[in-house]
Amino acid sequence: MNSGKYFEASHINRSICFWFCLSCAVAFSNQAAAQEIAARASSDVTSDSWEIFRALGVEIEPGTKHKLASMPMTDFVGMRMAVPVWIARGLRPGKTLAVTSGIHGDELNGVEIARRIFVETDANKLSGTLVVLPVLNRHGFLTGSRYMSDRRDLNRAFPGNPNGSSAAITAHSVFGPVILNADALVDLHTASDRRVNLPQIRTDLSSPAALELARSFGTGVVLNGAGPKGSLRRTALDTGVPAIIYEAGGVLVLQPEEIERGVTGIQNIMRYLGMIASDRGDGDAPKAIVYKKTRWLRVPPGAAGMFLTTHKPGDEVKRGQELGTVVDPLSDTKSAIVSPDDGVIIGMELPNVVYTGDALFHLGLEKMEQ
């Protein structure tokens, strides 16, 4: 299968670099370990073909799958900060796809999508390498928190710093060894608290490689957004790695439909990259809808109170249509929220107490031609 003109890369050389760097990933904890692991990795990576490699102290043979960790969990540091690293090495040469989830510990759908995609991948039928980091924020996942143990947002810490905060150290431990040596990245998220979205992919639409990767996901809507500084997506894009995020469902819940859609989307990407077989022709592959123009509708100045609406994501709306109201519970003053144009609700705040300037409806206004 043709994987697209934007992914014509020397993926075997990338693979060699990947295994070498991943073998060194645990070394940030102390200098002695760094010297020992680097020496061992140098002697291990000797082949320029699709043969046995060594990663994190384990021999990785073609056609095998391994569940490892970014650092040994033999002390308190490792127990608290180690990132699970799951590797499926295909029987045949191919691209390297990185799948990450759990950057925000309360976003559970992504963790289950990542787990399922690894379990359902047959290494004997795989071309290339699938690397899954299912729980980047170990502390947040165990405590149900968006944030790291140092109360920082891990998705503002990339590419990281080995001598920085806990978030910076965690980011550094995976960005260089894994992300920089991938041919593509899918970072899994959900909507934030009290918000619900159509399943959506975000990336920099000005990047042809990232746009094609997003379209190949084949489900949901694609929105423009390179991401804030320090986010995994933006940092990967800035270094030339095509990267997208997939956002589906809400926090602190597991939603089977959203999970199934995410698994299917990643498998569509794997077909696009030529990693797994497809029984469809290139022209039959599903493509996600891309919106090049969107707009948030907010609580108007001077309004606040209870946000009421009967609308939901996916609803088509017309210019001048009332989408909801904000009612002041003390004065009974009502402020209507009116659509400024024809479009589709692609995301929205759940009805609750809101304040001036809060985002209420995210409208998709103008689609990009396929």
N, C-alpha and C positions, 0 to 999 in steps of 0.2 A: 504494500500500500504506500502511496505517496504521502509523506508526512508534511508536505508544504515547503515552499521555497525558503521560508524564513528559518527552517530548522535544519538546513544543510550544514552540519557541523562535524567536526572530527570527534565524534562521541566516544570512540575508543580511547583516544588520548585524554579526554575529559574523565573517562572512567578511571584511568590509571591515577590521575591527579586526585580524583575523588577518594579512592581507597587510601592513598597516602595521607591525605589531609584528615580523613576521618580517623585513621589510626592515631593521629596526633591530637585529636580533639580533647581527650581526657587530660592532656598535659598542662592545662592552664592552672591546675591546683598547686603545683610546686615545680621548681626548676629542675630538681633531680628527676622527677617523673618525666618531665619534658624531654630531657636528654636521653633517658632510657628508651622511651617510646619512639622518639624520632629515629634513633639508631636501629631499633628493631624494624620499624616501618621501612626504612631505607633498604634494608636487606630483603624485605618481603616483596617489595614492588619491583620485580625484575623483568616482567613479561610485557610485551606490547601487543599481545593477542588476548582473546577472550578465554582466560584460564583462571586458575585459582588465585585469589587475592586474600590479603589479610586486612581485617578492619577491627579495631578495638580489641586486638589480641585474638581474634577468631578467624580461622580460614574460611573464606567464602567461596564456595564452588559454584559453577554454573548449574542452574536447576535446583538451587536450594534457597531456603528462607531462614532467617535468624532474627531473634528478638534480643537486642543488646541494650546497653546503656551508655550514655556519653561519658560517664566516669564511674569508677568502682564504687559500689555502695557498701564499702567495708568500714566506713567511718561516718561521723555525724554530718560532715560536709556533703559527702556523696549521697547519704540517705535523704538529705533535704533538697539537694539541687540537681541530682542526676536526671537527665532527660532520656526517656525511652527512645531507642533508635532501632527501628525494624527495617530489615533489608531483605528484599526479594530479588535475587540475581537470576536473570533469565538464562535459558539454555543457549540463547543466541545473542550476538552483539546487537546493540540498539541504544536508544536514548536513555537518559537518566531523568526521571520525574521525581521531584520532591513534593510530598504532601504534608502539610503542617496543620495542627489544630491545638486547641487548648491554650492559645496565647492568653486568652481571657478565661480564667478558671471556671466561670459560671456559664460558659457557652458549651453546653453538653452535646448538642446535635452533631457538631463537628468532630468531637472525639469518637462518637459511634460511627460516623461516616468513615473516618480514618481507619478505625478498627476493622470495619466490614470490608473496605477496599483491600486491605492487606490479607485478610482471611480468604477472600474470594479470588485472589490472584494466584494462579497456578504457575509456579516458577518454571515448570517444564514446557509451558506454552507461552512463556514470556520472552520477548526480545528486549534486551536492555536491562535497566535496573530501576526498581521502585524503592524509594526510601521514604518511610513514613515516620514522622515525629508526632505521635498521637497526643501527647500531653506536654507541651512546652512549659506551661506554668504549673508545676507540680503542686506547689503550696496552694495556689488558687483553686485548683481542681479538688483537692482534699478538703478545703474549707468552704467551698462554694462562693469564692470571692473572685471578682474581676481582676484583682491586683496581686502583685507579688508580695512576699513576706515583708519587704521594705516599703510597702504601700505605694509602689511605683507601677506604672503601666508598662508591661513588657513590650507592648507594641509602639512604644516611643523610644526604645533603647537600642535599636539596631543601627549600625553593625555591631555595637557592643564594645566593651573594654575589659580586658582580663584583670585590670586593677581597679575597676569601678564598683558600682553598687551591685547588689544581687541580680537585679534585672540586667545590668550591663554585662555581667559575667556570664549569665545564662545565654544572652543574645550572642555574645562573642563565641561561646562554645559550639554553636551550631551554624552560625552564618558563614564563616570562612570554610570550615570542613565540608558542609553539606550544600548550602544554598548556592555559593559561588561556583560549585562544580556540577550543578544541575543544568539540564537543558531547558527545564521549565519548572515553575512553582505554582502549586495551588494551595492557598492558605484559607482554612475553613473557619467561618465565624457564624454568629447569629445576629439578629437585631439587638439593639441595646434594651435596657429595662424599660418596660411600659410602651414599647413600640413594636409594630408588626409590619412586615414587608412582604411584597411578592418575592419569591426566590430571585436573588439578583447577584450578578457578577459585576465587580468593579475593577477597572484597570485604566491605564492611560491610553485613550483611543488614538492618540497620535503615534503610538508605537505599533507598526504593522504586525509584528510578531505577537505582541500581547493581544491585539484585537482579534487575530485569527485564533489564538488560543481560547479567548473568551467565547467567540462564536462557536467553536467546536464543542464547548460544554453542552450545547444543544438543548438547554432548558432554561426557563426563567428569562429575565431581562438583563441586558448589559448596560451599565452606566459608566460615564466618564468619571475618572477619579484616580489620580496617581497615588493618592494617600498622603497623610501628613508626614512631616519630617520625623525620621526615626521609626516609622512603621516598616514592617518586614516587606510589604509589597513595594513601597516606594524605594526602599534601599536596594532591593533586588533589581527593580527596573533601572535604577540609576547606574547599576554595575553591568547592565546588559543582559540580565536574565529575564526572559519573558515571565511575568508574574500576574496572577489574578487572585482576588479573594471571592469566595462564594459565601453569601450570607443567607441563612434560611432559618425561620422559626424564631423563638424567643429564648430567654435565659432560664436556666435552672429547670428545664423540662426536656424530655426526650419525645420527639414527635415523629412517629414512623413514616408518615408521608414525606416529610422534609428530608429525613435520613435516606429514604429510598431514592428520592430525586437526586440527592447529592452523590450517592454511589453511582447512579446511572451516568451523571454528568462527568465524573472522573473517568469512568470506563470509556465514555465517548472521547475524552481527551487522549486516553491511552491508544485508542484506535487511530485517532488523528496523527499521533506521533509514531505510529507503526509498531507499538509495543505489544498489542494484542490483535488477533485476527478479526476481520470484519466480514460479514456476509453481505454488506451493502457496498454499492459503488460510491465513489467520491461525491457524485451529484445527489445521492440519496441520503447522505449524512445530515442529521438534524442540525439546524443553526439557531442559536439564541437570537432574540430580537434586541437590536441595539438602539438605544435612545441617545441621540446627540444633544438634545436639549431637554432639561428638566427644571422644575421650579418647586421650592418649598413655599407653602402658605403658612403664615404665622399668626399668632394672636395679635390683633391690631393694637397700636398704642392706646393706653388708657383702659384696656379691657383685661379682665382676669376673672377667674372663677371656675365653674364646672363646665367641662367640655363635653358636649352631647352630640352624637351622630349615629346614624344608622348605616353609614357607608362602610365599605371594607376594601382591602387591596384587590385590584383587578377590575373594580367598577369603572366603566367609561363615564366621563362627565362632560358637560357642555358649558360653554362660556355663559356666565351669568347664573349658573345653577348654584343654589345654596347647598353646601356640603355638610354644614353643621353649625352649631351656635355655642357661644361661650356666655354662660349666665352668671352674673354676680349674685351670690346667695344672700347678700345683705340688702342690696338695692333693687334686685330683680331686673336689673338692666341686662338686655340681651344684645350681643354682638354677633352678627351673621358672618360666617366664613363662606365667601363666594368664589367660585372658580373664575379666574381671569381669562381662561381659554378652553378650547376643547382638549381633552387628554384622557389619561388613564391614571388612576390612583395606584402608584407603585409602592407606597409606604405611608404609614400614618401613626400618629400617637393614639394609644388606647384611651378611651374616655376616662378622664380623671380630672383632678384639680390642676389647672394650668395658669400661667402668668404671662404678662405682656412679653412678647417676643418669642415665646415658645413655638417650636415647629410643630405643626399639626398634620398637614397633608403634603406628601411628596408626589408631584404630578409628572408623568412622562408626557412631553408635549410634541416632540418631533423625532421621528424614527430615521435611522441611517439606512440607506439602500443596501441591500445584500450584495 
